Amino acid sequence: MPAFNPTLGQIFLGNDYVAAAGAALTEVKNPADLSTVGQMAQCGQATLDAVLTQAKAAQADWAGLDGKSRAAALHRLADAMEQATAGPAAELMTREMGKPFTESVGELLNVAPIFRYFAEMAREDGGFVAAPTSPGSLQYARWYPYGITAHIVPYNFPIILMAFTVAASLAAGNAVVIKPAPATSLSTLAFMEHFKALPEGLVACVTGGVDTAKALINDARIAAIAFTGSVEAGRDVAAACGKLLKPCVIEAGGSDPMIVMDSTDPEVAAAAAVTGAFHLSGQICTSTERIFVHEKVHDAFVSAMVARAKALRIGPGLGNVEIGPLVSETARAKVMRLVDQAVAQGARIACGGRVPPGFNTGWFYEPTILTDVTPGMDLMQAEMFGPVAPIVRVRDFDEAIALANASRFGLGAAIFTARLDEAMAAIDRLEAGMVWVNNVLGDNDALPFGGWKLSGLGRSLSRLGLNAFRQSKMVMLDPKAQLQSWWYPYSKDFYAERGGRWADGKTS
């Protein structure tokens, strides 16, 4: 079978790279230099029909496998993924969306363990036996797959966020259709090479924009949806799924706070903040986007953070850099607008705040730290998704918690403190689905990933993530059929037991 060719507008279907019949092609540009990387197909209904026909047949066989065999297949898939972490997919990811190559490789290094985790989860059904409500009956619950699931994936972590839900869905016995973001369709397609280790037709990857996503969501053959993206798009997906009573997992981004208390080392907290705010140029759903610093360590923290931010290297992702370009002109324009508004509202630029000198081509923006920020500024209410760190001075712990919670988002939150009582109180009081104490940006395959408030519905990873892609069935198994006292027509004794009065077969 031929390898993926990014110039041909291919899709992944039947364990092969094929042209999308009748699909229009659009160019994919490198955000660092605006050169053409390849072409992406805008898949329509004809393509989806072919994909879903194959997926339905493959899913029936896959669901029929015993848990040990399904787990073995997922382990073979993980083996294949471990062989090429610095290959074409990593380079295409950097060229498509600007991610530093070391980050692209790092992303791919973390994918195989997710499939291994869910491979082992596939061997344990996770159902349960209940105490019977009638003598001798076996009464229990077990899990069954939905059928075919669709996974609409964002551009920032196109492979690992795809793995979060695809691995769980496959482990549960489903077939999957992946619709990557337009900005990272080529690297996702290149990564599909590994799925040739699974049965033909079980995994497909189709490309396109909003219309392709809508077609997948509304197709009756798709039984469940996983979506990661903006709040606005997440609402639309959830509304469409609600109308169809179709299960969905929605991760809709965030504006994560970090609290820095006076008991912590400001140098350490500053290093964490630089990583949390500027990793992947701030294009992470759990990026540190609002920083609340105790007044006693505020100046030392700002000084340390500025020094570290100025040491970061900026440039095209294939070089030795930490900061690549933003994904698009639109993304950079939003960041620049929010920074300019904050300055107009009284914020001060401690560093950054401009296009770096010598980078007039591409969508670069300097790591930017803002001080004298107040909670009412526009950028404190938005999801920035860029390399900007606004810092708010606070008087005490209670003020910091209140301001951290004053957001429509609730994905993650972090606190840096040397006091156990503050740490424990913050864990309880922060309104977020994930809390980091003295750390940032971590996840664990065995713990649920997801948010509160407008940051989403449902969870990925962990057993909760597995359960999102399977449906329960209650079973009540009596060893033999025999007459039950409560079956119609009721007897005289049955009426008497319930306080009724026997009168020609009627109750009073």
C-alpha positions in Angstrom: 0.0 0.0 0.0 1.3 3.5 -0.8 2.4 5.8 1.9 0.5 9.0 2.6 1.1 11.9 0.2 0.2 15.3 1.7 -0.2 16.9 -1.7 -3.0 14.7 -3.0 -5.9 15.5 -0.7 -6.2 11.9 0.6 -8.2 10.3 3.4 -7.7 7.1 5.4 -10.2 4.5 4.5 -10.1 0.7 4.5 -6.5 0.8 6.0 -5.3 2.7 2.9 -4.8 6.2 1.7 -7.3 7.0 -1.0 -8.7 10.1 -2.8 -11.9 11.5 -1.4 -14.3 11.1 -4.4 -15.6 14.4 -5.7 -14.2 16.4 -2.8 -12.9 19.9 -3.3 -9.3 20.5 -2.2 -7.9 23.4 -0.1 -4.3 24.4 0.5 -2.7 23.9 3.9 -0.2 26.7 4.8 2.7 26.8 7.2 2.0 29.5 9.7 5.8 30.2 10.1 6.5 31.2 6.5 3.1 30.9 4.7 4.5 28.2 2.4 2.2 25.5 1.1 2.4 22.2 3.0 -0.1 20.2 1.1 -3.8 19.9 0.2 -6.8 18.8 2.3 -10.0 17.3 1.0 -13.4 18.8 1.9 -15.2 15.5 2.4 -18.9 15.3 1.6 -21.7 12.8 2.1 -20.6 10.5 -0.6 -17.2 10.0 1.2 -18.9 9.6 4.6 -21.3 6.9 3.1 -18.3 4.8 2.0 -16.6 5.3 5.4 -19.6 4.4 7.5 -20.5 1.3 5.4 -17.0 -0.1 6.1 -17.1 0.9 9.7 -20.4 -0.8 10.4 -19.1 -4.1 9.0 -15.8 -3.9 10.9 -17.4 -2.9 14.2 -19.6 -6.0 14.3 -16.6 -8.2 14.1 -14.6 -6.1 16.5 -17.3 -6.0 19.2 -17.5 -9.8 18.9 -13.9 -10.3 20.0 -13.2 -11.5 23.5 -11.5 -8.9 25.8 -8.1 -10.6 25.7 -8.0 -10.5 21.8 -9.2 -6.9 21.6 -6.6 -5.9 24.2 -3.8 -7.8 22.3 -4.8 -5.9 19.1 -4.6 -2.5 20.9 -1.2 -3.5 22.3 0.0 -4.3 18.8 -1.2 -0.8 17.7 0.7 0.7 20.6 3.8 -1.2 19.5 3.5 0.3 16.0 3.1 3.8 17.4 6.3 3.5 19.4 8.3 2.9 16.3 8.0 6.2 14.6 7.7 9.1 17.1 10.0 11.4 15.1 8.7 10.5 11.7 6.5 12.2 9.0 3.6 12.9 11.4 5.8 14.9 13.8 7.3 17.0 11.0 4.0 17.6 9.3 2.5 18.7 12.6 5.2 21.3 13.0 4.9 22.5 9.4 1.1 22.7 9.6 0.5 24.5 12.8 3.9 25.8 14.0 4.5 23.6 17.0 8.2 23.3 17.9 9.4 19.9 16.6 10.5 18.8 20.0 6.9 19.3 21.2 5.6 17.4 18.2 7.8 14.5 19.0 6.9 14.8 22.7 3.3 14.6 21.9 3.7 11.4 19.9 5.8 9.8 22.6 2.8 10.0 24.9 0.2 8.4 22.6 1.1 4.7 22.9 0.7 4.6 26.7 -2.9 5.8 26.3 -3.7 2.9 24.0 -1.9 0.5 26.4 -4.0 1.8 29.4 -7.3 1.3 27.5 -6.1 -2.0 26.1 -6.0 -3.4 29.7 -9.2 -1.7 30.5 -10.8 -3.6 27.6 -10.0 -6.8 29.5 -12.1 -5.8 32.5 -15.8 -5.2 31.7 -16.4 -3.0 34.8 -19.9 -4.2 35.2 -21.2 -5.4 38.5 -23.5 -7.9 40.2 -26.3 -6.7 42.5 -28.0 -8.5 45.4 -31.0 -10.2 43.8 -34.5 -9.0 44.4 -35.9 -12.6 44.0 -34.4 -15.8 45.3 -32.0 -17.6 43.0 -31.9 -14.9 40.4 -28.6 -13.5 38.9 -28.9 -9.8 38.5 -26.1 -7.7 37.1 -25.1 -4.9 34.8 -22.6 -5.0 31.9 -21.4 -2.8 29.1 -21.9 -2.8 25.4 -20.5 -0.6 22.6 -22.5 2.1 20.9 -21.4 1.1 17.4 -19.7 3.9 15.5 -18.3 7.0 17.2 -17.1 10.2 15.6 -14.2 12.2 17.0 -13.8 15.9 16.1 -10.3 16.9 17.1 -8.6 20.3 17.6 -5.4 21.5 16.1 -3.3 22.1 19.2 -2.7 18.5 20.2 -4.1 16.7 17.2 -2.8 13.2 18.0 -2.8 13.0 21.7 -6.3 14.5 22.1 -7.5 12.1 19.4 -6.0 9.3 21.4 -7.8 10.4 24.6 -11.2 9.4 23.1 -10.3 7.1 20.2 -8.4 4.6 22.5 -11.4 4.5 24.9 -13.9 4.0 22.1 -11.9 1.2 20.5 -11.4 -0.5 23.8 -15.2 -0.4 24.4 -15.8 -2.2 21.1 -16.7 0.7 18.7 -15.5 1.6 15.3 -14.3 5.2 15.0 -14.3 8.0 12.4 -11.8 10.8 13.1 -12.3 14.4 11.7 -9.1 16.4 12.5 -8.9 20.2 12.5 -8.2 21.7 9.1 -4.9 23.1 10.5 -3.6 19.6 11.4 -5.3 17.3 8.9 -2.2 16.2 7.2 -0.2 15.2 10.3 -3.2 13.3 11.6 -3.5 11.5 8.3 0.2 10.6 8.4 -0.3 9.2 11.9 -3.2 6.9 10.6 -0.5 4.7 9.1 -0.3 3.0 12.5 -3.9 2.0 12.5 -3.2 -0.5 9.7 -2.4 -2.8 12.7 -6.2 -3.0 13.3 -8.9 -4.7 11.2 -9.7 -3.0 7.9 -12.4 -0.3 8.1 -12.4 -0.1 11.9 -10.7 3.3 12.0 -11.2 6.0 9.3 -10.0 9.6 9.0 -12.0 12.1 6.9 -11.0 15.8 6.5 -12.9 19.0 6.0 -14.4 21.9 7.9 -17.6 22.7 9.7 -19.8 21.1 7.0 -18.0 17.8 7.3 -18.3 17.9 11.1 -22.1 18.7 10.9 -22.6 15.8 8.5 -21.0 13.4 10.9 -22.9 14.7 14.0 -26.2 14.5 12.2 -25.7 11.1 10.6 -27.9 8.5 12.2 -25.2 5.8 11.8 -22.9 7.7 14.2 -24.0 6.7 17.7 -21.8 9.1 19.9 -19.7 12.2 19.4 -16.4 13.4 21.0 -15.6 17.0 20.4 -12.9 19.4 21.6 -12.9 23.0 20.6 -14.3 26.4 21.6 -17.3 27.1 23.9 -19.3 28.4 21.0 -18.7 25.4 18.8 -19.1 23.1 21.8 -22.6 24.5 22.5 -23.6 23.9 18.9 -22.4 20.3 19.0 -24.1 19.6 22.3 -27.4 21.2 21.0 -27.3 19.1 17.8 -26.6 15.9 19.9 -29.3 16.9 22.3 -31.9 17.2 19.5 -30.9 13.7 18.4 -30.5 12.3 21.9 -27.0 11.3 20.9 -24.4 10.9 23.7 -21.5 13.3 23.5 -18.3 14.3 25.3 -17.5 18.0 25.0 -14.3 19.6 26.0 -14.8 23.3 25.4 -11.6 25.0 26.5 -10.8 27.2 29.5 -9.1 30.2 31.0 -7.2 28.5 33.8 -6.2 30.5 36.9 -2.9 30.1 38.8 -2.7 31.4 42.4 0.7 32.2 43.8 0.7 32.5 47.6 3.3 34.3 49.8 4.5 31.0 51.3 5.9 29.7 48.0 9.2 30.3 46.3 8.4 33.0 43.7 11.3 31.8 41.4 9.8 28.3 41.2 6.3 29.6 40.7 7.5 31.9 38.0 9.2 29.0 36.1 5.9 27.1 36.3 4.0 30.1 35.1 6.3 30.6 32.1 5.7 27.0 31.1 2.0 27.1 31.8 1.4 30.3 30.0 3.8 30.0 27.0 4.0 26.3 26.3 2.8 25.8 22.7 2.6 29.6 22.5 -0.3 29.5 24.9 -2.4 27.4 22.5 -3.5 24.8 25.2 -6.9 24.4 26.7 -5.3 24.2 30.1 -2.9 27.1 29.6 -2.3 29.4 32.5 -4.3 32.4 31.4 -5.0 34.3 34.6 -2.3 34.7 37.4 -3.2 35.9 40.9 -0.1 36.7 43.0 0.0 37.6 46.7 1.2 41.2 47.2 4.1 40.1 49.3 5.8 38.1 46.5 4.3 40.0 43.5 7.3 42.0 42.5 9.8 39.1 43.0 7.5 36.8 41.0 7.1 39.3 38.1 10.8 39.9 37.9 11.6 36.2 37.8 8.9 35.5 35.2 10.0 38.4 32.9 13.6 37.1 33.1 12.6 33.6 32.1 10.2 34.8 29.3 12.9 36.9 27.7 15.2 33.9 27.6 12.7 31.9 25.4 13.8 31.4 21.8 11.3 32.3 19.0 11.3 31.0 15.5 10.0 28.4 13.0 9.2 25.1 14.8 11.8 23.0 13.0 14.5 25.1 14.7 15.7 24.9 18.3 13.0 27.1 19.7 10.4 27.1 22.5 8.0 29.6 20.9 6.7 29.0 17.4 4.0 31.0 15.5 0.4 31.0 16.3 -1.7 28.8 14.1 -3.3 31.5 12.0 -3.6 35.2 11.3 -7.0 35.2 12.9 -5.6 33.6 16.1 -2.8 36.3 16.3 -5.2 39.1 15.6 -7.4 38.0 18.5 -4.4 38.0 20.9 -3.2 41.4 19.7 -6.7 42.9 20.1 -7.0 41.6 23.7 -3.6 42.9 24.7 -4.2 46.3 23.1 -7.5 46.5 25.0 -5.9 45.6 28.3 -3.3 48.3 27.8 -6.0 50.8 27.0 -7.8 49.8 30.2 -4.7 50.4 32.3 -2.5 47.3 32.1 1.3 47.6 31.8 3.4 45.5 29.4 6.3 44.0 31.5 7.7 42.2 28.4 6.6 41.3 24.9 3.4 42.8 23.5 4.6 42.9 19.9 5.5 41.0 16.8 9.1 39.9 17.3 11.6 41.9 15.2 12.6 40.1 12.0 9.4 38.0 11.9 7.2 40.0 9.6 6.2 36.8 7.7 4.2 34.3 9.6 2.0 34.6 12.7 4.5 35.1 15.5 3.9 37.0 18.7 6.3 37.6 21.6 5.6 36.0 25.0 3.8 38.8 26.8 3.5 39.5 30.5 1.0 42.1 31.7 0.9 43.7 35.1 -1.5 46.2 36.8 -4.3 44.0 35.4 -7.7 44.2 37.0 -10.4 41.5 37.0 -12.8 43.4 34.9 -10.5 43.7 31.8 -11.7 42.0 28.7 -8.8 39.5 28.5 -9.7 38.2 32.0 -13.1 36.9 30.7 -11.9 35.5 27.3 -10.1 32.4 26.4 -6.8 33.9 25.1 -5.2 30.9 23.4 -2.0 32.8 22.9 1.3 33.6 24.7 0.0 36.2 27.1 0.2 36.1 31.0 -1.9 38.7 32.8 -1.0 39.2 36.5 -3.3 40.4 39.2 -2.0 41.5 42.6 -4.1 40.1 45.5 -4.2 40.7 49.2 -4.9 37.2 50.6 -6.0 33.7 49.9 -9.8 34.3 50.0 -9.5 37.1 47.4 -7.4 34.9 45.1 -9.9 32.1 45.3 -12.8 34.4 44.6 -11.1 36.0 41.6 -10.0 32.6 40.2 -13.6 31.4 40.4 -15.0 34.6 38.7 -15.0 33.0 35.3 -17.5 31.2 33.0 -14.8 28.6 32.5 -13.8 25.7 34.9 -11.4 23.4 33.1 -8.3 23.5 35.3 -6.7 25.6 38.1 -3.3 25.7 39.9 -2.1 27.0 43.2 1.5 27.4 44.5 1.8 27.3 48.2 3.9 25.8 51.0 1.0 25.6 53.4 -1.0 22.4 53.5 -4.2 24.1 54.8 -4.2 26.5 51.8 -3.6 23.6 49.4 -6.4 21.5 50.8 -8.8 24.5 50.9 -8.0 25.4 47.3 -8.7 21.9 46.1 -12.2 22.1 47.7 -13.0 25.6 46.7 -11.6 26.0 43.2 -14.4 25.6 40.7 -12.6 23.5 38.1 -12.6 19.9 36.9 -8.8 19.6 37.5 -6.6 21.2 40.2 -2.8 21.2 40.3 -1.0 22.0 43.5 2.6 23.2 43.0 2.5 22.1 39.3 0.9 22.8 36.0 -0.5 21.1 32.9 -0.2 17.5 34.0 -2.6 14.6 33.2 -2.8 10.9 34.1 -4.4 8.3 31.8 -6.1 6.8 34.9 -7.7 10.0 36.0 -10.6 11.9 34.4 -9.8 14.8 32.1 -12.5 17.5 31.8 -14.0 20.6 33.2 -16.9 22.3 35.0 -19.1 25.2 34.0 -18.8 26.1 30.3 -15.6 24.0 29.9 -17.5 21.0 28.8 -19.6 17.9 29.4 -18.4 14.4 30.3 -14.9 13.2 30.8 -12.1 11.6 28.8 -9.4 9.2 30.1 -9.8 6.9 33.1 -12.8 4.5 33.5 -15.1 7.5 33.2 -13.7 8.1 29.7 -14.2 4.5 28.8 -17.8 4.5 30.0 -18.5 7.5 27.8 -18.2 5.2 24.8 -20.3 2.3 26.0 -23.8 1.8 27.2 -25.0 -0.3 30.2 -27.5 -3.1 30.1 -29.3 -4.4 33.2 -29.7 -8.2 33.2 -32.1 -10.2 35.5 -31.5 -13.9 34.9 -33.8 -16.4 36.6 -32.7 -20.0 36.5 -36.1 -21.3 35.3 -39.5 -19.9 34.5 -42.1 -20.2 37.2 -45.3 -18.4 38.1 -44.8 -15.2 40.1 -47.3 -14.1 42.7 -47.4 -10.5 41.3 -48.2 -11.6 37.7 -51.7 -10.8 36.3 -54.4 -11.7 37.2 -53.8 -11.0 40.9 -54.9 -13.6 43.4 -57.1 -13.1 46.4 -54.1 -13.5 48.7 -52.1 -10.9 46.7 -54.9 -8.3 47.3 -55.1 -9.2 50.9 -51.3 -8.7 51.4 -51.6 -5.2 50.1 -54.6 -4.2 52.1 -57.1 -4.5 49.2 -60.6 -6.0 49.5 -61.6 -8.9 47.3 -64.9 -8.2 45.6 -65.5 -9.9 42.3 -61.9 -9.4 41.3 -62.0 -5.6 42.0 -60.2 -3.5 44.5 -61.8 -0.9 46.6 
